[in-house]
C-alpha cells in the first residue's frame, strides 16, 4: 500500500468527523460529488486517498494520526 501524502492526510483529517474508516470513505465520497469539473487536483487527491483507504483494514486506519497540519 502506498503511503498517504501530506495533502491527503490533511484532507482526511478535515473530513474524519466519524473517526472510522467507513465514515471517512463515505464523507470523502460525498464531498467528491460536490466538486466542479475544474477542481481536478482536489478530485485526484480525493480519489487517491479513497483508493488507499479502501485497500486498508480498520487496524491500520486506527494507527493514522489524522490531525490537520497546515505547515509542512
One Martini backbone bead per residue (centre of mass of N, CA, C, O) as a GRO file, in nm:
protein
   72
    1UNK     BB    1   0.097   0.036   0.021
    2UNK     BB    2   0.058   0.353  -0.002
    3UNK     BB    3   0.135   0.644   0.108
    4UNK     BB    4   0.042   0.929   0.239
    5UNK     BB    5   0.009   1.241   0.188
    6UNK     BB    6  -0.002   1.539   0.328
    7UNK     BB    7  -0.266   1.626   0.183
    8UNK     BB    8  -0.430   1.370   0.246
    9UNK     BB    9  -0.418   1.391   0.553
   10UNK     BB   10  -0.564   1.664   0.572
   11UNK     BB   11  -0.821   1.582   0.430
   12UNK     BB   12  -0.895   1.352   0.628
   13UNK     BB   13  -0.902   1.525   0.886
   14UNK     BB   14  -1.141   1.708   0.798
   15UNK     BB   15  -1.342   1.436   0.726
   16UNK     BB   16  -1.311   1.280   1.031
   17UNK     BB   17  -1.580   1.282   1.219
   18UNK     BB   18  -1.630   0.968   1.286
   19UNK     BB   19  -1.345   0.787   1.312
   20UNK     BB   20  -1.388   0.611   1.055
   21UNK     BB   21  -1.328   0.458   0.766
   22UNK     BB   22  -1.619   0.448   0.655
   23UNK     BB   23  -1.687   0.747   0.718
   24UNK     BB   24  -1.462   0.871   0.546
   25UNK     BB   25  -1.543   0.751   0.279
   26UNK     BB   26  -1.824   0.881   0.274
   27UNK     BB   27  -1.733   1.179   0.297
   28UNK     BB   28  -1.550   1.185   0.043
   29UNK     BB   29  -1.763   1.094  -0.157
   30UNK     BB   30  -1.956   1.327  -0.111
   31UNK     BB   31  -1.763   1.561  -0.169
   32UNK     BB   32  -1.692   1.475  -0.462
   33UNK     BB   33  -1.989   1.540  -0.571
   34UNK     BB   34  -1.926   1.872  -0.541
   35UNK     BB   35  -1.731   1.886  -0.759
   36UNK     BB   36  -1.587   2.044  -1.004
   37UNK     BB   37  -1.434   1.997  -1.307
   38UNK     BB   38  -1.191   2.212  -1.223
   39UNK     BB   39  -1.117   2.018  -0.956
   40UNK     BB   40  -0.877   1.807  -1.020
   41UNK     BB   41  -0.680   1.798  -0.782
   42UNK     BB   42  -0.889   1.722  -0.563
   43UNK     BB   43  -0.999   1.473  -0.706
   44UNK     BB   44  -0.731   1.313  -0.717
   45UNK     BB   45  -0.676   1.313  -0.413
   46UNK     BB   46  -0.937   1.173  -0.330
   47UNK     BB   47  -0.902   0.916  -0.497
   48UNK     BB   48  -0.637   0.827  -0.366
   49UNK     BB   49  -0.739   0.808  -0.075
   50UNK     BB   50  -0.970   0.610  -0.127
   51UNK     BB   51  -0.802   0.376  -0.233
   52UNK     BB   52  -0.632   0.338   0.024
   53UNK     BB   53  -0.869   0.298   0.224
   54UNK     BB   54  -0.997   0.043   0.075
   55UNK     BB   55  -0.702  -0.125   0.123
   56UNK     BB   56  -0.757  -0.110   0.425
   57UNK     BB   57  -0.771  -0.160   0.756
   58UNK     BB   58  -0.880  -0.070   1.070
   59UNK     BB   59  -0.607  -0.100   1.214
   60UNK     BB   60  -0.445   0.091   1.035
   61UNK     BB   61  -0.630   0.336   1.060
   62UNK     BB   62  -0.597   0.372   1.376
   63UNK     BB   63  -0.282   0.470   1.331
   64UNK     BB   64  -0.370   0.727   1.231
   65UNK     BB   65  -0.289   1.082   1.226
   66UNK     BB   66  -0.579   1.292   1.216
   67UNK     BB   67  -0.425   1.597   1.200
   68UNK     BB   68  -0.424   1.903   1.114
   69UNK     BB   69  -0.156   2.034   0.897
   70UNK     BB   70  -0.035   2.351   0.757
   71UNK     BB   71   0.269   2.267   0.804
   72UNK     BB   72   0.550   2.110   0.658
   0.00000   0.00000   0.00000
